């Protein structure tokens, strides 16, 4: 039924084009009876009329885009004053820009004098078919709406999703822009983001740092534990509640592995991880604790 309606509208548009072709033919016939001066005058008037229409189109486009940008600037200023979430700001601005562009194009077509009724009917009926062809794009739009409604992440969050990790810079109507630590922008469709697994590292204010250190067999484990607790107690960024966890984790092939777990503010996670490794590497040898190396024992027998 949809296909037949589309075909009917296409036939109507074709009929309109046929009428225009007949009108053009009639105009040519009428010109054949004019003198050269009259033809030149007619063509000059037609060229001037076309030039005025082109200038009119350019003016409408420039003024329309300027008004659109001014409108978007006013909307952005209002959202900033009301302290609207940055995620909603980027999504809403992107949506308004696309809508105003479509409206401007329709205005230009109408002002030029093109009959839009046949085209609108054709586009409306073809919209269903186009929608099916662009189902992925529509899914991304719906995904963007779901992200704004349920807010699994927002602008400024550090997330890991769809095999990518980085800070959310923008949430647009079809995709989300993620900035990686090495300053790359990854554009991820909203559809998979709204239905897939998202690891949001910024949602909670605190985070646990998991560390593991090794000492050689024969070294004093209690000494190693006390050294680690002393390093932890001197770092004011490490929370004392929950209490730091330091215990013997496992017996390795050539080492004793000590498990360390401490809590801190999410913003301090990486600094604490790197500083702990640096302090342990410096302090263990000073206390007589040795870092193990993989060793192989070879027994040789005389034959």
DAPEFEN-V965066 format. One record per helix or strand of 3 or more residues. SS is the DSSP state (@ for helix, = for strand). FROM is the first residue (numbers start at 1). TO is the last residue. Records with the same first field share a line. If there is no record, write none. Layout:
SS->FROM-TO ; FROM-TO
This chain:
@->2-31 ; 36-81 ; 86-112 ; 116-133 ; 135-150 ; 190-195 ; 221-233 ; 266-286
=->158-161 ; 164-171 ; 175-179 ; 185-189 ; 198-200 ; 206-215 ; 245-251 ; 256-265
